[in-house]
Amino acid sequence: MNPLINISMIIISIVLIISILLQSKGVGLGGLAGGDSGGVYTQRRGIEKVMFYITISLSVVFIILALLSVILTK
């Protein structure tokens, strides 16, 4: 297996875990600054929206790398 794929999968998985943890449902990024979400659904805005798209992009890249690593080992 290609070591470049392994290293990139490790890096992407760490960044993906961090981006998921930053999006905790109960707190939200506004709650980290002292704001109260009140338990009501709110639309993602600003940095929360950017983090959401980053998380989706990282997960797609991770899946592609995983499939690529399976294909290359055969």
N, CA, C and O atoms as CSV, one atom per row, in Angstrom:
chain,resi,resn,atom,element,x,y,z
A,1,MET,N,N,0.838,-1.173,0.000
A,1,MET,CA,C,0.000,0.000,0.000
A,1,MET,C,C,0.887,1.242,0.000
A,1,MET,O,O,1.986,1.249,0.556
A,2,ASN,N,N,0.394,2.249,-0.616
A,2,ASN,CA,C,1.144,3.477,-0.768
A,2,ASN,C,C,1.200,4.236,0.570
A,2,ASN,O,O,0.155,4.549,1.139
A,3,PRO,N,N,2.406,4.534,1.075
A,3,PRO,CA,C,2.491,5.245,2.364
A,3,PRO,C,C,1.934,6.661,2.314
A,3,PRO,O,O,1.519,7.194,3.343
A,4,LEU,N,N,1.917,7.273,1.148
A,4,LEU,CA,C,1.345,8.612,1.019
A,4,LEU,C,C,-0.155,8.596,1.304
A,4,LEU,O,O,-0.683,9.513,1.932
A,5,ILE,N,N,-0.830,7.562,0.845
A,5,ILE,CA,C,-2.263,7.433,1.106
A,5,ILE,C,C,-2.503,7.219,2.596
A,5,ILE,O,O,-3.430,7.797,3.163
A,6,ASN,N,N,-1.672,6.392,3.236
A,6,ASN,CA,C,-1.829,6.139,4.669
A,6,ASN,C,C,-1.645,7.404,5.490
A,6,ASN,O,O,-2.437,7.688,6.389
A,7,ILE,N,N,-0.611,8.158,5.184
A,7,ILE,CA,C,-0.341,9.386,5.930
A,7,ILE,C,C,-1.454,10.400,5.713
A,7,ILE,O,O,-1.883,11.061,6.659
A,8,SER,N,N,-1.926,10.531,4.472
A,8,SER,CA,C,-2.997,11.492,4.201
A,8,SER,C,C,-4.304,11.064,4.862
A,8,SER,O,O,-5.077,11.921,5.291
A,9,MET,N,N,-4.571,9.766,4.955
A,9,MET,CA,C,-5.777,9.295,5.640
A,9,MET,C,C,-5.707,9.589,7.132
A,9,MET,O,O,-6.716,9.942,7.742
A,10,ILE,N,N,-4.523,9.447,7.724
A,10,ILE,CA,C,-4.374,9.751,9.148
A,10,ILE,C,C,-4.598,11.236,9.407
A,10,ILE,O,O,-5.301,11.609,10.347
A,11,ILE,N,N,-4.005,12.075,8.579
A,11,ILE,CA,C,-4.147,13.523,8.754
A,11,ILE,C,C,-5.605,13.954,8.565
A,11,ILE,O,O,-6.134,14.735,9.356
A,12,ILE,N,N,-6.246,13.440,7.514
A,12,ILE,CA,C,-7.632,13.811,7.243
A,12,ILE,C,C,-8.556,13.298,8.345
A,12,ILE,O,O,-9.517,13.974,8.714
A,13,SER,N,N,-8.273,12.113,8.868
A,13,SER,CA,C,-9.132,11.596,9.940
A,13,SER,C,C,-9.014,12.437,11.202
A,13,SER,O,O,-10.012,12.658,11.889
A,14,ILE,N,N,-7.818,12.908,11.519
A,14,ILE,CA,C,-7.652,13.763,12.706
A,14,ILE,C,C,-8.384,15.091,12.519
A,14,ILE,O,O,-9.071,15.559,13.427
A,15,VAL,N,N,-8.235,15.694,11.339
A,15,VAL,CA,C,-8.919,16.968,11.070
A,15,VAL,C,C,-10.431,16.766,11.042
A,15,VAL,O,O,-11.179,17.639,11.482
A,16,LEU,N,N,-10.883,15.632,10.532
A,16,LEU,CA,C,-12.313,15.331,10.487
A,16,LEU,C,C,-12.882,15.174,11.899
A,16,LEU,O,O,-13.975,15.665,12.183
A,17,ILE,N,N,-12.157,14.501,12.773
A,17,ILE,CA,C,-12.597,14.355,14.159
A,17,ILE,C,C,-12.698,15.715,14.837
A,17,ILE,O,O,-13.660,15.985,15.555
A,18,ILE,N,N,-11.711,16.567,14.612
A,18,ILE,CA,C,-11.727,17.906,15.213
A,18,ILE,C,C,-12.908,18.719,14.692
A,18,ILE,O,O,-13.574,19.414,15.460
A,19,SER,N,N,-13.166,18.633,13.385
A,19,SER,CA,C,-14.277,19.413,12.823
A,19,SER,C,C,-15.623,18.906,13.318
A,19,SER,O,O,-16.555,19.696,13.470
A,20,ILE,N,N,-15.749,17.606,13.573
A,20,ILE,CA,C,-16.994,17.066,14.117
A,20,ILE,C,C,-17.175,17.502,15.562
A,20,ILE,O,O,-18.279,17.859,15.974
A,21,LEU,N,N,-16.098,17.474,16.330
A,21,LEU,CA,C,-16.192,17.878,17.729
A,21,LEU,C,C,-16.527,19.364,17.876
A,21,LEU,O,O,-17.169,19.757,18.850
A,22,LEU,N,N,-16.103,20.179,16.931
A,22,LEU,CA,C,-16.421,21.604,16.988
A,22,LEU,C,C,-17.890,21.887,16.695
A,22,LEU,O,O,-18.371,22.994,16.934
A,23,GLN,N,N,-18.598,20.892,16.180
A,23,GLN,CA,C,-19.999,21.084,15.814
A,23,GLN,C,C,-20.935,20.411,16.804
A,23,GLN,O,O,-22.009,19.955,16.411
A,24,SER,N,N,-20.566,20.335,18.061
A,24,SER,CA,C,-21.415,19.644,19.028
A,24,SER,C,C,-22.804,20.265,19.037
A,24,SER,O,O,-22.950,21.487,19.046
A,25,LYS,N,N,-23.813,19.417,19.035
A,25,LYS,CA,C,-25.195,19.861,18.889
A,25,LYS,C,C,-25.661,20.747,20.035
A,25,LYS,O,O,-26.305,21.769,19.798
A,26,GLY,N,N,-25.350,20.379,21.262
A,26,GLY,CA,C,-25.873,21.106,22.399
A,26,GLY,C,C,-25.272,22.486,22.548
A,26,GLY,O,O,-25.955,23.403,23.004
A,27,VAL,N,N,-24.018,22.661,22.178
A,27,VAL,CA,C,-23.339,23.920,22.441
A,27,VAL,C,C,-23.397,24.829,21.232
A,27,VAL,O,O,-23.877,25.958,21.331
A,28,GLY,N,N,-22.919,24.360,20.101
A,28,GLY,CA,C,-22.828,25.213,18.925
A,28,GLY,C,C,-21.685,26.191,19.095
A,28,GLY,O,O,-21.228,26.424,20.214
A,29,LEU,N,N,-21.228,26.753,18.022
A,29,LEU,CA,C,-20.118,27.692,18.107
A,29,LEU,C,C,-20.528,28.999,18.768
A,29,LEU,O,O,-19.692,29.683,19.356
A,30,GLY,N,N,-21.804,29.352,18.678
A,30,GLY,CA,C,-22.270,30.546,19.378
A,30,GLY,C,C,-22.273,30.337,20.877
A,30,GLY,O,O,-22.034,31.282,21.630
A,31,GLY,N,N,-22.537,29.122,21.328
A,31,GLY,CA,C,-22.537,28.820,22.746
A,31,GLY,C,C,-21.156,28.832,23.347
A,31,GLY,O,O,-21.008,29.033,24.552
A,32,LEU,N,N,-20.136,28.622,22.530
A,32,LEU,CA,C,-18.782,28.672,23.046
A,32,LEU,C,C,-18.401,30.081,23.470
A,32,LEU,O,O,-17.552,30.258,24.343
A,33,ALA,N,N,-19.020,31.080,22.862
A,33,ALA,CA,C,-18.723,32.467,23.193
A,33,ALA,C,C,-19.654,32.993,24.279
A,33,ALA,O,O,-19.594,34.175,24.617
A,34,GLY,N,N,-20.515,32.139,24.831
A,34,GLY,CA,C,-21.404,32.558,25.907
A,34,GLY,C,C,-22.850,32.745,25.480
A,34,GLY,O,O,-23.697,33.072,26.311
A,35,GLY,N,N,-23.151,32.545,24.196
A,35,GLY,CA,C,-24.522,32.682,23.730
A,35,GLY,C,C,-25.359,31.480,24.123
A,35,GLY,O,O,-24.821,30.401,24.368
A,36,ASP,N,N,-26.683,31.657,24.185
A,36,ASP,CA,C,-27.591,30.578,24.563
A,36,ASP,C,C,-28.409,30.187,23.342
A,36,ASP,O,O,-29.091,31.018,22.742
A,37,SER,N,N,-28.330,28.887,22.978
A,37,SER,CA,C,-29.085,28.434,21.809
A,37,SER,C,C,-30.544,28.198,22.161
A,37,SER,O,O,-31.397,28.301,21.279
A,38,GLY,N,N,-30.868,27.886,23.409
A,38,GLY,CA,C,-32.254,27.733,23.837
A,38,GLY,C,C,-32.906,26.449,23.374
A,38,GLY,O,O,-34.098,26.257,23.617
A,39,GLY,N,N,-32.184,25.566,22.721
A,39,GLY,CA,C,-32.749,24.296,22.296
A,39,GLY,C,C,-33.624,24.386,21.058
A,39,GLY,O,O,-34.188,23.372,20.646
A,40,VAL,N,N,-33.758,25.534,20.460
A,40,VAL,CA,C,-34.569,25.718,19.266
A,40,VAL,C,C,-33.667,25.591,18.043
A,40,VAL,O,O,-32.531,26.064,18.040
A,41,TYR,N,N,-34.197,24.938,16.994
A,41,TYR,CA,C,-33.402,24.785,15.773
A,41,TYR,C,C,-33.140,26.148,15.155
A,41,TYR,O,O,-34.053,26.953,14.967
A,42,THR,N,N,-31.885,26.384,14.847
A,42,THR,CA,C,-31.520,27.619,14.160
A,42,THR,C,C,-30.767,27.272,12.890
A,42,THR,O,O,-30.132,26.222,12.792
A,43,GLN,N,N,-30.846,28.154,11.938
A,43,GLN,CA,C,-30.146,27.935,10.684
A,43,GLN,C,C,-28.657,28.183,10.861
A,43,GLN,O,O,-28.245,29.079,11.598
A,44,ARG,N,N,-27.852,27.368,10.168
A,44,ARG,CA,C,-26.396,27.562,10.249
A,44,ARG,C,C,-26.016,28.836,9.523
A,44,ARG,O,O,-26.449,29.098,8.401
A,45,ARG,N,N,-25.190,29.621,10.203
A,45,ARG,CA,C,-24.731,30.876,9.603
A,45,ARG,C,C,-23.261,31.061,9.910
A,45,ARG,O,O,-22.752,30.550,10.907
A,46,GLY,N,N,-22.603,31.776,9.069
A,46,GLY,CA,C,-21.217,32.158,9.308
A,46,GLY,C,C,-20.281,30.974,9.415
A,46,GLY,O,O,-20.217,30.130,8.522
A,47,ILE,N,N,-19.554,30.923,10.521
A,47,ILE,CA,C,-18.522,29.910,10.704
A,47,ILE,C,C,-19.124,28.514,10.861
A,47,ILE,O,O,-18.496,27.527,10.479
A,48,GLU,N,N,-20.341,28.420,11.421
A,48,GLU,CA,C,-20.978,27.109,11.559
A,48,GLU,C,C,-21.277,26.502,10.192
A,48,GLU,O,O,-21.123,25.297,9.994
A,49,LYS,N,N,-21.701,27.334,9.260
A,49,LYS,CA,C,-21.986,26.867,7.909
A,49,LYS,C,C,-20.702,26.432,7.212
A,49,LYS,O,O,-20.684,25.415,6.518
A,50,VAL,N,N,-19.628,27.201,7.396
A,50,VAL,CA,C,-18.336,26.854,6.801
A,50,VAL,C,C,-17.826,25.540,7.382
A,50,VAL,O,O,-17.336,24.684,6.644
A,51,MET,N,N,-17.939,25.373,8.708
A,51,MET,CA,C,-17.491,24.126,9.349
A,51,MET,C,C,-18.306,22.931,8.858
A,51,MET,O,O,-17.766,21.836,8.700
A,52,PHE,N,N,-19.596,23.134,8.619
A,52,PHE,CA,C,-20.453,22.072,8.108
A,52,PHE,C,C,-19.984,21.612,6.728
A,52,PHE,O,O,-19.899,20.412,6.468
A,53,TYR,N,N,-19.683,22.560,5.849
A,53,TYR,CA,C,-19.215,22.211,4.507
A,53,TYR,C,C,-17.807,21.612,4.532
A,53,TYR,O,O,-17.494,20.731,3.732
A,54,ILE,N,N,-16.967,22.082,5.440
A,54,ILE,CA,C,-15.632,21.501,5.581
A,54,ILE,C,C,-15.735,20.048,6.035
A,54,ILE,O,O,-15.008,19.187,5.539
A,55,THR,N,N,-16.637,19.776,6.975
A,55,THR,CA,C,-16.817,18.410,7.461
A,55,THR,C,C,-17.297,17.481,6.353
A,55,THR,O,O,-16.813,16.356,6.226
A,56,ILE,N,N,-18.233,17.946,5.566
A,56,ILE,CA,C,-18.729,17.129,4.456
A,56,ILE,C,C,-17.612,16.874,3.445
A,56,ILE,O,O,-17.449,15.751,2.969
A,57,SER,N,N,-16.851,17.902,3.120
A,57,SER,CA,C,-15.763,17.752,2.153
A,57,SER,C,C,-14.695,16.786,2.659
A,57,SER,O,O,-14.202,15.948,1.904
A,58,LEU,N,N,-14.340,16.905,3.929
A,58,LEU,CA,C,-13.332,16.008,4.505
A,58,LEU,C,C,-13.814,14.563,4.519
A,58,LEU,O,O,-13.032,13.643,4.278
A,59,SER,N,N,-15.097,14.361,4.801
A,59,SER,CA,C,-15.597,12.990,4.807
A,59,SER,C,C,-15.613,12.389,3.405
A,59,SER,O,O,-15.348,11.198,3.242
A,60,VAL,N,N,-15.920,13.195,2.395
A,60,VAL,CA,C,-15.891,12.701,1.014
A,60,VAL,C,C,-14.462,12.349,0.609
A,60,VAL,O,O,-14.234,11.313,-0.016
A,61,VAL,N,N,-13.504,13.197,0.958
A,61,VAL,CA,C,-12.102,12.920,0.639
A,61,VAL,C,C,-11.623,11.665,1.365
A,61,VAL,O,O,-10.886,10.859,0.796
A,62,PHE,N,N,-12.043,11.499,2.622
A,62,PHE,CA,C,-11.651,10.317,3.388
A,62,PHE,C,C,-12.199,9.043,2.751
A,62,PHE,O,O,-11.486,8.044,2.658
A,63,ILE,N,N,-13.451,9.067,2.314
A,63,ILE,CA,C,-14.049,7.894,1.673
A,63,ILE,C,C,-13.341,7.582,0.360
A,63,ILE,O,O,-13.086,6.417,0.057
A,64,ILE,N,N,-13.023,8.606,-0.418
A,64,ILE,CA,C,-12.316,8.389,-1.681
A,64,ILE,C,C,-10.940,7.777,-1.436
A,64,ILE,O,O,-10.528,6.860,-2.146
A,65,LEU,N,N,-10.231,8.287,-0.428
A,65,LEU,CA,C,-8.910,7.722,-0.108
A,65,LEU,C,C,-9.016,6.287,0.394
A,65,LEU,O,O,-8.163,5.458,0.076
A,66,ALA,N,N,-10.048,5.984,1.172
A,66,ALA,CA,C,-10.237,4.614,1.649
A,66,ALA,C,C,-10.504,3.665,0.479
A,66,ALA,O,O,-9.948,2.568,0.424
A,67,LEU,N,N,-11.350,4.090,-0.445
A,67,LEU,CA,C,-11.631,3.245,-1.609
A,67,LEU,C,C,-10.393,3.099,-2.488
A,67,LEU,O,O,-10.133,2.017,-3.015
A,68,LEU,N,N,-9.635,4.167,-2.648
A,68,LEU,CA,C,-8.416,4.120,-3.416
A,68,LEU,C,C,-7.389,3.168,-2.785
A,68,LEU,O,O,-6.696,2.434,-3.489
A,69,SER,N,N,-7.304,3.192,-1.475
A,69,SER,CA,C,-6.365,2.308,-0.800
A,69,SER,C,C,-6.783,0.847,-0.941
A,69,SER,O,O,-5.924,-0.028,-1.051
A,70,VAL,N,N,-8.085,0.569,-0.940
A,70,VAL,CA,C,-8.559,-0.809,-1.148
A,70,VAL,C,C,-8.266,-1.260,-2.568
A,70,VAL,O,O,-7.843,-2.396,-2.786
A,71,ILE,N,N,-8.486,-0.383,-3.530
A,71,ILE,CA,C,-8.255,-0.736,-4.932
A,71,ILE,C,C,-6.779,-0.985,-5.201
A,71,ILE,O,O,-6.432,-1.904,-5.943
A,72,LEU,N,N,-5.910,-0.178,-4.608
A,72,LEU,CA,C,-4.486,-0.319,-4.856
A,72,LEU,C,C,-3.872,-1.534,-4.167
A,72,LEU,O,O,-2.805,-1.989,-4.577
A,73,THR,N,N,-4.512,-2.066,-3.142
A,73,THR,CA,C,-3.951,-3.246,-2.460
A,73,THR,C,C,-4.269,-4.534,-3.206
A,73,THR,O,O,-3.655,-5.566,-2.935
A,74,LYS,N,N,-5.194,-4.497,-4.120
A,74,LYS,CA,C,-5.566,-5.721,-4.856
A,74,LYS,C,C,-4.679,-5.945,-6.041
A,74,LYS,O,O,-4.853,-6.925,-6.766
